[in-house]
């Protein structure tokens, strides 16, 4: 079994790589590095791997289903590098802190999972790690590989940042694009046209408070965010087209939102960009009894796209790092949190 210093070097090497969502070459390179680290000891097998499209891979130890860790390789973009206090992928370590994009979300959890795979190989138990891609832009890699996976794990752990507390789920995501159609005319004679931006404003934006939203005791309230809006081509032309996007975080399915949006106006079309179901485990799995419990996490995870591949296995979100650091400027990881996660994961796969 590798030691913690070797695991840290693997983590720093991952943080140095640009694995931004959409950059499949970078994500594939990151997965190859992770696979090389995972297979540095006997007993770890690479059992499945994508041959084209978005990269994904399944690593396994033992013969029983065991615990499955689901880990994405991609990160959100850096943004403006000059606004960071350090080079965004420096992987600097100072005073027990690792700096860099992806350190928390979720390369630390990924390496901790691979470290646990080593422990399983050393102990003669079973465990597996699924590496995915493009999670940050809608769990696209997980959706791509779901049809190729028939797994029956005893427990599914998504090692996203929870400060090592066990969360039992998260809301789903329903992303809608609403496109309004108008009629172009000269800006000096707007009465001759039909303004698509005004149509969106009066028939959709002004009525967002009417969107039917639900709640669930553990997952909380459904929410809606107006994320994008665009329309028109010039100030002196009546816009004949405009669109907006809505990010609706759901506790049930998204049918009510689609029905509501579809009834706004005959000249507003509705497209579903993303439809991910909520994830909800009813109680703390026996294997994790005694661990600190956490509320539902606010973000979604690959578990949404993979639930049909897990059978009846309970799903938890449980990993190192402060969730506040996810997607944040100057993202950084407290290494003690990561060390605790490695101990936690190693203990779980040893049961």
C-alpha positions as CSV (number, residue, x, y, z in Angstrom):
1,X,0.0,0.0,0.0
2,X,1.3,3.5,-0.9
3,X,1.9,5.9,2.0
4,X,0.4,9.4,2.5
5,X,3.4,11.2,1.1
6,X,3.1,9.3,-2.2
7,X,-0.6,10.0,-2.3
8,X,0.1,13.7,-1.8
9,X,2.5,13.8,-4.7
10,X,-0.1,12.1,-6.9
11,X,-2.7,14.8,-5.7
12,X,-0.3,17.6,-6.5
13,X,0.4,16.2,-9.9
14,X,-3.3,16.1,-10.6
15,X,-3.9,19.7,-9.4
16,X,-1.1,20.9,-11.8
17,X,-3.0,19.5,-14.8
18,X,-5.6,21.6,-16.6
19,X,-8.7,19.4,-16.5
20,X,-11.3,22.1,-17.1
21,X,-14.7,20.8,-18.2
22,X,-14.9,20.4,-21.9
23,X,-11.1,19.8,-22.2
24,X,-11.3,16.1,-22.8
25,X,-7.6,15.7,-23.6
26,X,-6.7,17.2,-20.2
27,X,-9.2,15.1,-18.4
28,X,-8.0,12.0,-20.1
29,X,-4.4,12.9,-19.1
30,X,-5.6,13.3,-15.5
31,X,-7.4,9.9,-15.6
32,X,-4.2,8.3,-16.9
33,X,-2.2,9.7,-14.1
34,X,-4.8,8.6,-11.5
35,X,-4.9,5.1,-13.0
36,X,-1.1,4.9,-12.9
37,X,-1.2,5.8,-9.2
38,X,-4.0,3.3,-8.5
39,X,-2.3,0.4,-10.3
40,X,1.1,1.1,-8.6
41,X,0.3,-1.9,-6.3
42,X,-0.7,-5.4,-7.1
43,X,-4.4,-6.3,-7.0
44,X,-5.9,-3.2,-8.6
45,X,-7.5,-3.9,-11.9
46,X,-8.6,-1.5,-14.7
47,X,-11.8,-3.4,-15.7
48,X,-13.5,-0.9,-18.0
49,X,-12.5,2.2,-19.9
50,X,-14.0,4.4,-22.6
51,X,-12.5,4.0,-26.0
52,X,-13.8,7.3,-27.5
53,X,-15.8,10.3,-26.5
54,X,-15.7,11.5,-22.9
55,X,-13.1,9.6,-20.8
56,X,-14.1,7.4,-18.0
57,X,-12.7,4.3,-16.3
58,X,-13.6,1.7,-13.7
59,X,-10.9,0.4,-11.3
60,X,-11.6,-2.6,-9.0
61,X,-10.1,-4.7,-6.3
62,X,-11.5,-8.1,-5.1
63,X,-14.4,-10.2,-6.3
64,X,-17.4,-8.8,-4.4
65,X,-19.1,-5.5,-5.3
66,X,-17.9,-3.7,-2.2
67,X,-17.8,0.0,-1.8
68,X,-17.9,2.1,-4.9
69,X,-16.4,5.6,-5.1
70,X,-17.6,7.9,-7.9
71,X,-15.1,10.6,-8.7
72,X,-15.0,13.3,-11.5
73,X,-11.8,14.6,-12.9
74,X,-12.9,17.9,-14.4
75,X,-12.8,21.3,-12.7
76,X,-14.6,24.6,-13.3
77,X,-12.5,27.2,-15.2
78,X,-9.9,29.3,-13.3
79,X,-11.4,32.6,-14.5
80,X,-8.9,35.5,-14.5
81,X,-5.6,34.1,-13.3
82,X,-4.3,37.6,-12.3
83,X,-7.0,37.8,-9.6
84,X,-5.6,34.7,-7.8
85,X,-3.0,35.1,-5.0
86,X,-1.0,32.2,-6.5
87,X,-0.7,30.6,-9.9
88,X,-4.1,28.8,-10.1
89,X,-2.6,25.4,-10.6
90,X,0.5,25.8,-8.5
91,X,-0.2,22.9,-6.2
92,X,1.9,24.7,-3.6
93,X,1.8,23.3,-0.1
94,X,2.3,25.7,2.8
95,X,1.5,25.4,6.5
96,X,-0.6,22.3,5.9
97,X,-2.6,23.8,3.0
98,X,-2.6,22.7,-0.7
99,X,-3.5,25.5,-3.2
100,X,-4.9,25.2,-6.6
101,X,-8.0,24.8,-8.8
102,X,-9.6,21.4,-8.2
103,X,-7.7,20.7,-4.9
104,X,-11.1,20.5,-3.1
105,X,-13.5,19.9,-6.0
106,X,-12.7,17.1,-6.2
107,X,-9.2,15.8,-6.8
108,X,-8.5,15.4,-3.1
109,X,-11.6,13.1,-2.8
110,X,-10.5,11.2,-5.9
111,X,-7.0,10.5,-4.6
112,X,-8.4,9.6,-1.1
113,X,-10.7,7.0,-2.9
114,X,-7.7,5.5,-4.8
115,X,-5.8,5.4,-1.5
116,X,-8.7,3.4,-0.1
117,X,-8.5,1.1,-3.1
118,X,-4.9,0.4,-2.1
119,X,-6.1,-0.5,1.4
120,X,-8.7,-2.9,0.0
121,X,-6.0,-4.6,-2.0
122,X,-3.8,-4.8,1.0
123,X,-6.6,-6.2,3.2
124,X,-8.0,-8.6,0.7
125,X,-11.4,-6.9,0.6
126,X,-13.4,-5.5,-2.3
127,X,-13.8,-1.9,-3.6
128,X,-14.0,0.1,-6.8
129,X,-13.5,3.6,-8.1
130,X,-15.3,5.1,-11.1
131,X,-13.5,8.0,-12.8
132,X,-15.8,10.3,-14.8
133,X,-15.5,13.5,-16.8
134,X,-17.5,16.7,-17.5
135,X,-19.4,16.5,-14.2
136,X,-19.3,20.3,-13.7
137,X,-21.3,20.9,-16.9
138,X,-24.2,18.5,-16.3
139,X,-22.7,15.1,-15.4
140,X,-22.2,14.4,-19.0
141,X,-19.4,11.8,-18.6
142,X,-21.4,9.9,-16.0
143,X,-24.4,9.9,-18.3
144,X,-22.2,8.5,-21.1
145,X,-21.0,5.6,-19.1
146,X,-24.2,4.7,-17.2
147,X,-25.4,2.3,-19.9
148,X,-22.1,0.4,-19.8
149,X,-22.2,-0.2,-16.1
150,X,-24.1,-2.9,-14.2
151,X,-22.9,-2.5,-10.6
152,X,-24.2,-3.9,-7.3
153,X,-22.1,-2.1,-4.7
154,X,-22.8,-2.3,-1.0
155,X,-22.4,1.4,-0.7
156,X,-21.8,4.4,-3.1
157,X,-19.6,7.2,-1.8
158,X,-19.3,10.4,-3.8
159,X,-16.3,12.1,-2.2
160,X,-17.2,15.7,-2.8
161,X,-16.3,18.3,-0.2
162,X,-18.5,17.9,3.0
163,X,-15.8,18.6,5.7
164,X,-15.9,14.8,6.1
165,X,-19.5,14.7,7.3
166,X,-22.0,12.3,5.8
167,X,-24.7,13.8,3.6
168,X,-27.6,11.7,2.4
169,X,-28.4,13.4,-0.8
170,X,-29.0,16.5,-2.9
171,X,-31.6,18.1,-5.1
172,X,-31.8,17.4,-8.8
173,X,-31.4,20.0,-11.6
174,X,-33.8,20.9,-14.3
175,X,-32.3,23.4,-16.8
176,X,-34.7,25.0,-19.2
177,X,-34.1,27.3,-22.2
178,X,-37.0,29.6,-23.1
179,X,-36.8,31.1,-26.6
180,X,-39.2,34.0,-27.5
181,X,-40.0,34.7,-31.2
182,X,-40.9,38.2,-32.3
183,X,-40.8,40.2,-35.5
184,X,-38.0,42.4,-36.6
185,X,-38.6,46.1,-37.6
186,X,-36.7,49.4,-37.6
187,X,-36.0,50.7,-34.1
188,X,-37.7,54.0,-35.0
189,X,-41.0,52.2,-35.7
190,X,-41.3,49.5,-33.0
191,X,-45.1,49.3,-33.6
192,X,-44.3,47.6,-36.9
193,X,-42.5,44.7,-35.1
194,X,-42.9,42.4,-32.1
195,X,-40.2,42.7,-29.5
196,X,-39.0,39.2,-28.4
197,X,-37.1,40.7,-25.4
198,X,-40.2,42.4,-24.1
199,X,-42.2,39.2,-24.6
200,X,-39.7,37.3,-22.5
201,X,-39.8,40.0,-19.9
202,X,-43.5,40.3,-19.5
203,X,-44.6,36.7,-20.0
204,X,-41.7,34.8,-18.4
205,X,-39.4,36.9,-16.2
206,X,-42.3,38.8,-14.6
207,X,-44.0,35.6,-13.8
208,X,-41.1,33.6,-12.3
209,X,-42.7,33.8,-8.8
210,X,-45.6,31.8,-10.2
211,X,-43.4,28.8,-11.0
212,X,-44.7,25.8,-9.0
213,X,-41.9,24.8,-6.5
214,X,-42.0,21.9,-4.0
215,X,-40.0,21.0,-0.9
216,X,-38.9,17.9,0.9
217,X,-38.0,17.6,4.6
218,X,-34.4,16.7,4.1
219,X,-33.6,18.0,0.7
220,X,-35.2,21.4,1.4
221,X,-36.9,23.8,-1.0
222,X,-36.8,23.8,-4.8
223,X,-35.2,27.0,-6.2
224,X,-35.0,28.8,-9.5
225,X,-32.2,30.9,-10.9
226,X,-32.4,33.0,-14.0
227,X,-28.9,32.2,-15.3
228,X,-28.6,33.6,-18.9
229,X,-30.5,36.1,-21.0
230,X,-29.7,37.2,-24.5
231,X,-31.5,38.8,-27.4
232,X,-31.4,41.3,-30.3
233,X,-28.6,42.1,-32.7
234,X,-28.5,45.9,-32.7
235,X,-30.0,48.8,-30.7
236,X,-31.9,50.2,-33.7
237,X,-33.6,46.9,-34.6
238,X,-36.7,45.4,-32.9
239,X,-35.4,42.0,-31.7
240,X,-37.1,39.0,-33.4
241,X,-35.5,36.5,-31.0
242,X,-34.5,36.3,-27.4
243,X,-33.8,33.5,-24.9
244,X,-33.2,32.9,-21.3
245,X,-32.1,29.9,-19.2
246,X,-33.5,28.8,-15.9
247,X,-31.6,26.6,-13.3
248,X,-34.3,24.9,-11.3
249,X,-33.0,22.7,-8.4
250,X,-35.7,20.0,-7.8
251,X,-36.7,17.6,-5.1
252,X,-39.2,15.9,-7.4
253,X,-39.2,15.5,-11.2
254,X,-39.2,18.6,-13.4
255,X,-42.5,18.0,-15.1
256,X,-44.3,20.8,-13.3
257,X,-41.7,23.4,-14.4
258,X,-41.8,22.2,-18.0
259,X,-45.6,22.4,-18.0
260,X,-45.6,25.9,-16.5
261,X,-43.0,27.2,-19.0
262,X,-44.8,25.6,-21.9
263,X,-48.0,27.5,-21.0
264,X,-46.5,30.9,-20.8
265,X,-47.1,32.1,-24.4
266,X,-47.5,30.4,-27.9
267,X,-44.5,32.4,-29.1
268,X,-42.2,31.1,-26.3
269,X,-40.6,27.7,-27.0
270,X,-39.3,25.5,-24.2
271,X,-36.2,23.2,-24.4
272,X,-35.0,21.0,-21.6
273,X,-31.2,21.3,-21.4
274,X,-30.6,19.1,-18.4
275,X,-32.8,16.9,-16.3
276,X,-31.1,15.3,-13.3
277,X,-33.1,13.6,-10.6
278,X,-32.6,14.2,-6.9
279,X,-30.5,11.8,-4.8
280,X,-31.9,10.7,-1.4
281,X,-30.8,8.0,1.0
282,X,-33.3,7.5,3.8
283,X,-30.9,6.9,6.7
284,X,-27.2,6.6,7.4
285,X,-25.9,3.3,6.2
286,X,-24.8,0.9,8.9
287,X,-21.2,1.0,7.7
288,X,-21.1,4.7,8.5
289,X,-22.8,4.8,11.8
290,X,-21.0,7.0,14.2
291,X,-19.8,9.4,11.5
292,X,-20.9,13.1,11.7
293,X,-24.1,13.7,9.8
294,X,-24.6,16.6,7.4
295,X,-27.6,18.3,5.7
296,X,-28.2,17.7,2.1
297,X,-25.5,19.3,0.0
298,X,-26.5,22.2,-2.2
299,X,-24.9,21.0,-5.4
300,X,-25.6,18.0,-7.6
301,X,-23.3,15.1,-8.2
302,X,-22.7,12.3,-10.7
303,X,-24.9,10.1,-8.6
304,X,-27.9,11.7,-10.3
305,X,-26.9,10.3,-13.7
306,X,-25.8,7.0,-12.3
307,X,-28.5,6.0,-9.9
308,X,-30.0,3.4,-12.3
309,X,-26.6,1.7,-12.4
310,X,-26.3,1.3,-8.6
311,X,-29.2,-1.0,-8.0
312,X,-30.5,-0.5,-4.4
313,X,-27.2,0.6,-3.0
314,X,-27.4,3.6,-0.6
315,X,-25.6,6.7,-1.8
316,X,-23.8,9.3,0.4
317,X,-21.8,12.4,-0.3
318,X,-18.8,12.3,2.0
319,X,-15.4,13.8,1.4
320,X,-12.6,16.1,2.4
321,X,-12.4,19.9,2.2
322,X,-14.6,22.8,2.9
323,X,-17.6,23.2,0.5
324,X,-17.0,27.0,0.6
325,X,-13.8,26.4,-1.4
326,X,-15.7,24.7,-4.3
327,X,-15.4,26.9,-7.4
328,X,-13.9,29.6,-5.3
329,X,-11.1,32.1,-6.1
330,X,-7.9,30.9,-4.4
331,X,-9.3,27.4,-3.9
332,X,-7.3,25.6,-1.2
333,X,-7.5,22.4,0.8
334,X,-6.6,21.8,4.5
335,X,-4.5,18.7,4.3
336,X,-5.6,17.4,7.7
337,X,-9.2,17.2,6.3
338,X,-7.8,15.2,3.4
339,X,-5.8,12.9,5.7
340,X,-8.9,12.3,7.7
341,X,-10.8,11.3,4.6
342,X,-8.1,8.8,3.6
343,X,-8.4,7.3,7.1
344,X,-12.2,7.2,6.8
345,X,-12.2,5.6,3.4
346,X,-9.6,3.1,4.3
347,X,-11.6,2.0,7.3
348,X,-14.8,1.6,5.3
349,X,-13.3,-0.6,2.7
350,X,-11.7,-2.7,5.4
351,X,-15.0,-3.7,6.9
